């Protein structure tokens, strides 16, 4: 594995650009979705925030395997009740795209004080979660259907009773060899008080979902932000972020189509993860590294995700921990493109990528 070069995908001083995902069309065009929000420093804010009432989802394209990108983003979706987050795309085998996201809504301080929790930003904004939703495109991102609302777990912790919180996840779902969509979503039971993982399955390209199983839970460790793949031998394997676990990721694994699961410490420091199955069935995993030197790193696992190779540093020039959330796709000729957001000197966050030789 060898780093080839870094590329700038999208950078504009007026906007905070973050949380990308990238897929390849049947014709070989790369489509990259990301969250865009105003650069609030231009309006007197003291910093940057991951929750904004005016954040929305956009798309850029590349016709040269990720070297250059369309300069003006195309609009995907703006949630009518709040700011949209983390557009996570999956290219289906039939050429349709399924995208998952979630949203925050801005509420008055007096209402936030009634809530069990509220996300405070800039000492003046208060946000509550609106939960997850899905979009679908049948024309390679030119138009989008939805939003489709996934189910809500009965015992999931709402931050305030009257605001539903449908299931959500930041990370990749997978289309199984059986044609079903498998989606690892987070649940926060009232008695547990931190996140655990559940499996939802869809037989209609994400329009409706059924709960199949509990994936992973722990008394003290939060588990979330999961990227799923299917291995060559038909296992469902995921790489999940944790909290209170030394910043180690965990690997989740099912050999019976998600009916039962085991999980284990991956031994890898970083978060969150994205996993990509290579043409030779090895698994390329990229992740943010939010420790000095801040940046992006990657490893390759064997086809069964039992052993991994040496770590490759893709970037070590990030200014602080506000970076990462990478995603990868095949870029042809034995190469992978990993995209992410990054900043230098605490300046405007932008979308970048690194081309890696994996053959």
C-alpha positions in Angstrom: 0.0 0.0 0.0 1.4 3.4 -1.1 0.2 6.9 -1.0 0.1 8.6 -4.4 -1.2 12.1 -3.9 -3.6 14.4 -2.1 -6.4 16.3 -4.0 -8.7 19.2 -3.0 -12.3 18.3 -3.7 -14.2 21.4 -2.5 -13.0 24.5 -0.6 -14.8 27.8 -0.1 -14.1 30.3 2.6 -17.8 31.0 3.0 -18.7 27.5 4.0 -17.9 24.8 6.5 -17.7 21.6 4.4 -17.6 18.3 6.1 -18.7 14.6 6.4 -18.3 13.3 2.8 -19.2 10.0 1.2 -18.3 8.9 -2.3 -19.6 6.3 -4.7 -18.8 5.2 -8.3 -21.5 5.2 -11.0 -21.8 2.2 -13.4 -20.2 4.5 -16.0 -17.2 5.3 -13.7 -18.2 8.8 -12.6 -17.4 9.6 -9.0 -20.2 11.2 -7.0 -19.3 12.8 -3.6 -21.9 14.1 -1.2 -21.1 16.3 1.8 -22.7 18.6 4.4 -22.3 22.3 3.8 -23.1 25.0 6.3 -22.3 28.8 6.6 -18.9 29.7 7.9 -20.3 31.2 11.1 -17.0 33.0 11.8 -18.0 35.4 9.0 -21.0 36.4 11.2 -19.1 36.9 14.5 -19.0 33.3 15.9 -16.0 32.4 17.9 -15.5 29.0 16.2 -17.0 26.2 14.2 -19.9 23.8 15.0 -21.2 20.5 13.8 -24.8 21.5 14.3 -26.2 24.4 12.3 -29.9 25.3 11.5 -28.8 26.1 7.9 -26.7 23.0 7.1 -27.8 21.0 4.0 -26.6 18.2 1.7 -24.8 18.8 -1.7 -23.0 16.8 -4.4 -20.0 17.2 -6.6 -18.8 14.9 -9.4 -15.5 13.8 -10.9 -14.9 12.3 -14.4 -11.2 11.6 -14.0 -11.2 9.2 -11.0 -11.0 11.9 -8.4 -8.3 14.2 -9.6 -10.7 17.1 -10.4 -14.2 17.9 -9.3 -17.2 20.0 -10.5 -16.6 23.5 -8.9 -20.2 24.3 -7.9 -22.1 21.8 -5.8 -25.5 20.4 -6.8 -28.2 20.6 -4.1 -29.4 17.3 -2.7 -31.7 18.1 0.3 -32.3 20.6 3.0 -34.4 19.3 5.9 -37.5 21.5 6.3 -37.3 21.4 10.1 -33.5 21.7 10.8 -30.0 21.2 9.7 -29.0 18.0 7.9 -25.9 16.0 8.7 -23.6 13.3 7.3 -24.9 12.2 3.9 -24.0 8.5 3.7 -24.4 7.1 0.2 -24.6 3.5 -1.1 -24.6 2.7 -4.8 -26.9 -0.3 -5.4 -26.1 -2.9 -8.0 -29.1 -1.6 -10.1 -27.5 1.9 -10.3 -29.8 3.5 -7.8 -28.4 5.4 -4.8 -29.6 5.2 -1.3 -28.5 8.1 1.1 -28.9 8.2 4.9 -28.7 11.3 7.0 -30.1 12.8 10.2 -30.9 16.3 11.5 -30.8 18.7 14.4 -33.5 21.3 15.0 -33.0 24.7 16.8 -35.2 25.3 19.8 -35.6 28.2 22.2 -33.6 28.1 25.4 -36.7 27.9 27.6 -37.7 24.7 25.7 -34.2 23.3 25.8 -34.3 23.7 29.6 -37.3 21.3 29.7 -35.4 18.6 27.7 -33.4 15.8 29.3 -30.5 16.9 27.1 -29.8 19.6 24.5 -26.7 20.3 22.3 -25.4 23.8 23.2 -23.6 25.7 20.5 -21.9 29.2 20.8 -23.4 29.6 24.3 -26.6 30.8 22.5 -28.0 28.0 20.3 -29.7 24.9 21.6 -30.4 21.8 19.4 -32.5 18.7 19.7 -32.2 15.7 17.4 -34.8 14.9 14.8 -33.5 11.5 14.1 -32.6 9.8 10.8 -34.1 9.7 7.3 -33.3 8.3 3.9 -33.3 9.6 0.3 -33.1 7.7 -2.9 -32.0 8.6 -6.4 -32.8 6.6 -9.6 -30.9 8.9 -11.9 -27.4 9.1 -10.5 -28.1 12.0 -8.1 -29.9 14.3 -10.6 -33.1 14.1 -8.5 -34.0 12.5 -5.1 -37.0 10.8 -3.6 -38.0 11.0 0.0 -37.4 11.5 2.8 -38.2 8.0 4.0 -38.5 7.8 7.7 -37.1 4.7 9.4 -38.7 3.2 12.6 -38.1 4.5 16.1 -37.2 2.1 18.9 -39.8 2.2 21.7 -37.3 2.6 24.5 -34.9 4.9 22.7 -34.1 8.0 24.7 -35.9 11.1 23.2 -34.3 14.3 24.4 -37.8 15.7 24.8 -40.9 13.6 24.7 -42.8 15.3 21.9 -39.9 15.2 19.3 -39.6 11.7 17.7 -36.1 10.3 17.1 -36.2 7.7 14.2 -33.3 5.3 13.8 -30.0 6.8 12.5 -26.4 6.0 11.9 -23.4 7.7 10.5 -21.7 5.1 8.3 -22.1 2.8 5.4 -24.9 0.3 5.0 -24.4 -2.6 2.7 -26.4 -4.3 -0.1 -26.0 -8.0 0.6 -25.6 -10.8 -2.0 -29.2 -11.6 -1.2 -30.4 -8.2 -2.4 -31.3 -7.0 1.1 -30.0 -3.7 2.6 -28.3 -4.1 6.0 -28.1 -1.0 8.2 -26.4 -0.9 11.6 -28.2 1.9 13.6 -27.7 3.3 17.0 -30.1 3.0 19.9 -29.8 4.7 23.3 -32.0 2.8 25.8 -33.2 4.8 28.8 -31.6 2.3 31.3 -28.3 2.1 29.4 -27.9 5.9 28.7 -25.3 5.4 26.0 -25.4 4.1 22.4 -25.6 0.5 21.3 -26.1 -1.1 17.9 -29.2 -2.6 16.3 -29.6 -4.1 12.8 -32.4 -3.0 10.4 -33.0 -4.8 7.1 -34.8 -3.5 4.0 -36.2 -5.5 1.1 -37.4 -2.4 -0.9 -34.2 -0.3 -1.3 -34.7 1.6 2.0 -38.4 2.6 1.8 -39.3 0.4 4.7 -37.3 -1.4 7.4 -37.6 -4.3 9.8 -35.6 -4.9 13.0 -33.6 -8.1 12.8 -31.3 -8.2 15.8 -29.3 -6.5 18.5 -25.7 -6.2 17.2 -23.7 -5.0 20.2 -24.1 -3.4 23.6 -21.8 -2.9 26.7 -22.4 -1.7 30.2 -19.7 1.0 30.0 -18.7 1.3 26.3 -20.7 3.3 23.8 -20.7 1.8 20.3 -21.9 3.7 17.2 -21.0 5.1 13.8 -20.7 1.8 12.0 -19.5 0.9 8.5 -20.8 -2.5 7.2 -19.5 -4.7 4.4 -20.1 -8.2 3.2 -17.0 -10.4 2.9 -16.3 -12.8 0.1 -17.5 -15.8 2.2 -20.8 -14.1 3.0 -20.2 -12.7 6.5 -21.5 -9.3 7.5 -18.7 -7.4 9.1 -18.7 -3.9 10.5 -16.1 -1.4 11.9 -17.6 0.7 14.7 -16.6 3.7 16.7 -16.6 3.6 20.5 -16.4 5.8 23.6 -14.8 4.9 26.9 -12.8 2.2 25.2 -9.4 3.9 24.7 -10.5 5.2 21.2 -10.2 1.7 19.9 -12.6 0.7 17.2 -14.5 -2.6 17.4 -15.2 -5.2 14.7 -18.7 -6.7 14.6 -19.3 -10.0 12.8 -22.3 -12.1 11.8 -22.2 -15.4 9.8 -26.0 -15.9 9.7 -27.2 -12.9 7.8 -27.4 -10.7 10.9 -29.4 -13.0 13.2 -26.6 -13.2 15.7 -23.4 -11.2 16.2 -20.0 -11.2 18.0 -17.8 -8.2 18.5 -14.2 -7.7 19.4 -11.6 -5.0 19.9 -9.9 -4.2 16.6 -6.8 -2.8 18.4 -6.9 0.2 16.0 -6.9 3.7 17.4 -9.0 6.2 15.5 -12.6 7.0 14.4 -14.9 6.8 12.6 -14.2 4.1 10.1 -15.2 3.3 6.5 -14.6 -0.2 5.0 -14.3 -1.0 1.3 -14.0 -4.4 -0.2 -11.3 -4.5 -2.8 -11.4 -6.5 -6.1 -9.2 -9.2 -4.5 -11.6 -9.4 -1.5 -9.2 -7.8 1.0 -10.8 -5.0 3.1 -9.4 -1.5 2.9 -10.3 0.5 6.1 -9.8 4.3 6.5 -10.3 6.3 9.6 -9.7 9.7 11.2 -6.9 10.1 13.7 -7.8 12.7 16.2 -4.6 12.7 18.2 -1.4 14.4 17.4 -0.3 14.4 14.7 -3.9 14.9 13.5 -4.9 13.3 10.2 -6.2 10.3 8.3 -4.9 6.7 8.4 -5.7 3.4 6.7 -5.0 -0.3 7.0 -5.8 -3.4 4.8 -7.5 -6.4 6.4 -7.4 -10.0 5.0 -10.6 -11.1 3.3 -12.1 -12.5 6.5 -11.2 -9.4 8.6 -9.1 -11.4 11.0 -5.7 -9.8 10.6 -4.6 -6.4 9.3 -1.5 -5.0 7.8 0.7 -2.0 8.7 -0.9 1.4 9.2 -0.5 3.9 6.3 -0.6 7.6 7.2 -2.5 9.4 4.5 -2.4 12.8 6.2 -0.7 14.1 9.4 -1.0 17.8 8.7 -4.4 18.5 10.3 -4.5 21.5 12.7 -6.7 19.9 15.3 -9.2 17.1 15.9 -11.9 18.7 13.8 -11.2 16.5 10.7 -11.8 13.1 9.4 -15.0 11.2 8.8 -13.4 9.5 5.7 -15.0 7.4 3.0 -13.4 5.5 0.2 -14.2 4.2 -3.3 -12.3 2.3 -6.1 -10.5 4.7 -8.4 -9.3 2.2 -11.1 -5.8 0.8 -11.9 -5.4 -0.7 -8.5 -6.1 2.6 -6.7 -8.5 3.7 -4.0 -9.7 7.3 -3.3 -10.2 8.2 0.3 -12.1 11.5 1.0 -12.5 13.4 4.2 -12.7 16.9 5.7 -9.6 18.6 7.1 -8.4 22.0 8.2 -5.1 23.8 8.6 -4.2 26.6 11.0 -7.8 26.3 12.3 -9.1 27.8 9.1 -12.1 26.9 7.0 -12.8 23.2 6.9 -12.8 21.7 3.4 -13.2 18.4 1.5 -10.0 16.7 0.4 -9.0 13.3 -0.8 -6.0 11.0 -1.0 -5.3 8.5 -3.8 -3.7 5.2 -2.6 -2.2 2.3 -4.5 -3.5 -0.9 -3.0 -2.5 -3.5 -5.7 
